[in-house]
């Protein structure tokens, strides 16, 4: 038996690291399992650089387990041969580029399901809510398929003009707790800038036999990273106008504006320090009022990730949004991130030598990167390469002697 034949029969698992390929061909029942935030990078922009000729494919376990395809100015149909996790079946996703993007862009692809019907419990890190379109206050998960897709275009001056095709499993709309009319499913993407789904209502045509939603338009302005399928008659919502932070005196001020409020008992503000802990509450304005403005002062310079939670009159707790904030600069550190070079940089001064833990959190308070750094006495200039961050805000934490570095970095396309 030859080595080549052995490779065809094996399943591959990548965990916690990345690899680069010019071509990925899966034959027979071969599977590539990408796990523990690993990345597989395809350097070849040709549409056939990733393909499968059998029943196998690519399995991703979370939004950060990614196939990164350097498509650049390529055009054509790019199919990612995803397979599901539970019952290993093929659920391919296809990106068909009609008009090429400009610049040396790439796409980050992944998909993952949820074990329960409540999508709000496993939504992607940049998604702040799963509310319905009509009221903006009801969890719409029962009309949303139990799967998310990451289609993250970055590095482009102008993103491509394309259409998308999604494939799902029947169990993902038949899950107990769902009330989905399958033929009415359409694709939506979450606008992470304005915190809304509803500026892009469900698109595409669903084939209930093939379990596909096809001909989903994605223009240059619509390539936000997180997608799902919801019913045309029950689209996801436009909800929170904004949730942002500012510095005032010795503390952080959190401000937010709601679009509308229904059955709101109060808002709670949570701070992340290993877990989310409630640090304050704010009463709502008059029910039904449009565009209500709120403010909460932390009272001291507490850095970290803050989460805004709505508590309804019937006791439900709904996470509306999250923001990373800091008014401290104990170490006078400078932090930055290059999306093109996938490199995090830190410049700071230390009074002693040590080995410290660098932590990177997303705006939802989720730890997405962890490593040890050797700190020297004096000026430290540290680069951490190979950190593939999607567009958004991240929070960097590093102990520096008796103080801590708490800095925000922004990853841009």
HELIX and SHEET records of a PDB file:
HELIX    1   1 UNK A    3  UNK A    9  1                                   7    
HELIX    2   2 UNK A   47  UNK A   49  5                                   3    
HELIX    3   3 UNK A  119  UNK A  121  5                                   3    
HELIX    4   4 UNK A  141  UNK A  143  5                                   3    
HELIX    5   5 UNK A  171  UNK A  174  1                                   4    
HELIX    6   6 UNK A  182  UNK A  184  5                                   3    
HELIX    7   7 UNK A  220  UNK A  222  5                                   3    
HELIX    8   8 UNK A  232  UNK A  234  5                                   3    
SHEET    1   A 3 UNK A  12  UNK A  15  0                                        
SHEET    2   A 3 UNK A  31  UNK A  35  1                                        
SHEET    3   A 3 UNK A  57  UNK A  60  1                                        
SHEET    1   B 7 UNK A  18  UNK A  21  0                                        
SHEET    2   B 7 UNK A  39  UNK A  42  1                                        
SHEET    3   B 7 UNK A  66  UNK A  69  1                                        
SHEET    4   B 7 UNK A 106  UNK A 113 -1                                        
SHEET    5   B 7 UNK A 147  UNK A 154 -1                                        
SHEET    6   B 7 UNK A 226  UNK A 231 -1                                        
SHEET    7   B 7 UNK A 185  UNK A 189 -1                                        
SHEET    1   C 2 UNK A  24  UNK A  26  0                                        
SHEET    2   C 2 UNK A  50  UNK A  52  1                                        
SHEET    1   D 5 UNK A  76  UNK A  80  0                                        
SHEET    2   D 5 UNK A  93  UNK A  99 -1                                        
SHEET    3   D 5 UNK A 161  UNK A 167 -1                                        
SHEET    4   D 5 UNK A 212  UNK A 218 -1                                        
SHEET    5   D 5 UNK A 205  UNK A 207 -1                                        
SHEET    1   E 3 UNK A 240  UNK A 248  0                                        
SHEET    2   E 3 UNK A 251  UNK A 258 -1                                        
SHEET    3   E 3 UNK A 293  UNK A 297 -1                                        
SHEET    1   F 4 UNK A 276  UNK A 283  0                                        
SHEET    2   F 4 UNK A 264  UNK A 272 -1                                        
SHEET    3   F 4 UNK A 304  UNK A 312 -1                                        
SHEET    4   F 4 UNK A 317  UNK A 325 -1                                        
SHEET    1   G 3 UNK A 334  UNK A 338  0                                        
SHEET    2   G 3 UNK A 343  UNK A 350 -1                                        
SHEET    3   G 3 UNK A 378  UNK A 384 -1                                        
SHEET    1   H 4 UNK A 367  UNK A 375  0                                        
SHEET    2   H 4 UNK A 354  UNK A 362 -1                                        
SHEET    3   H 4 UNK A 392  UNK A 400 -1                                        
SHEET    4   H 4 UNK A 403  UNK A 411 -1                                        
END                                                                             
